[in-house]
Amino acid sequence: MTDRSDPSGRSSADYSRRLSVADETLGKTRLLAEQCRTCIFRPGNPMFLGPGRLRQLVDGARADGGYIICHETLPYAESPVPPAICRGFADRYSTWQLQVIGRLWGFVEVSPPNPAP
């Protein structure tokens, strides 16, 4: 099945096998240093999410104890920045995975591909 939200037509299973927020050189996890320009957590809904979609994304990430990866760092965005944890999510929610990452390995902050002006 193709994920219609991905313009490249790749399935979400293709990404789940290889999508990683780990910086293997530093042994840390990439976290955006600041929210990207179109962060889903910015006021005014700059991503034009449908009603309830943000809540759905947050609930899914929190139910798994995980995190949200910044959409501007996903492979289909052709970003020069590799996948990184969304700063907007990390600033608002403390999940068990984020706590473990912070305590065991730490984070390396990376600049968003398109910082806010």
N, C-alpha and C positions, 0 to 999 in steps of 0.2 A: 504494500500500500504506500502511496506517495503522500508525503506531508505537504498539503497545499500551501502552508505558510512559508515554505522554502522555495524561492524562485528557481533554484537549480533543479528542482524535481527529485532530489535525493530523499530517500526515506529517513525517518527519524531513527530507525535502527542503524543506519550507516553512521550517523553521528554518535550514537550512544557507545559504539565500540571504540571510537578513537578520540572523542572529545575529552580533553583533560585540561584542568586549570593548574596543573603542576608545572613548576619551573624545575625541571630535572637537574639543571646545572647548579642551582642554588639550594635545591632540596626544600623549597618553600612553595606556597600556593599563591598564585597571582590574584590580586585584589585591586580593582580600580582605585586610584588615588583620590578620585572625585567622581561625582556622577557624570555620565556622558551627557551630551547636549540634549538627547531625546530620551533620557531615562524615564522608565515607566512610573517612577515615583515622583517626577517633577509635577508641580501644579499645572493645570491646564491640559493634561492628557496629550502631550506632544506626539505620542505614538498612535493616537486615535484608536485606542483600545475600545472594543465594544463594551456595553454595560455588563458589569460583573466579571470581566476578563481579568483585571488586576487581582481581584479577590481570589479568583480561581488559581492563578499562578502562585500567589502567596500561600494559599491553603495547601496546594500540592507540594510546594517546597517544604513547608513546615511539617506536613504530615509525614514526609520522608525523613525529616530531621536534617534536610539538606540546605540548598541555597539556589539562587537564580544566577545563571550566567548572563552577563551583559549581552544584549542582542547585537550591539555594534562590534562585538568581538567574536561572534559566531562565524563559522567558515563561509556561509553564503553571503555574508556582508563584505567579503574580500578585504578584511581588515589587516593592516600591518601588525596589529597587536593580537597575539594569540588569545584564546579564550581566557576570560578572567571573571571572577565573581563580581556581580553587580554591587556597586558601592551603596546604592539606594537601599537594597535589600539588607546588606550587612550592617548598615547604620541603624536600621529599624528593628531587626529581628536577631535573636541569639539562638541558633539551633545547636543541637548537640554536635553536629559535624563541624560547624564553625568554631565551637569551643575546643574540640579536640585538635583541630588543625592549629588553632592559635597557641595551644599549650604545648603541643609536641613538635611542630615544625615551624610555625610562624607564617607570616604573610610577607610577600614582596609586593609593594605598591607599584602599579604601572599606570602611566598616563592613559586616559581614554583616547581612542583614535580621533574623535571629534569633540574636543573639550568645549564646554559652554563658554560663550564670550564673556 
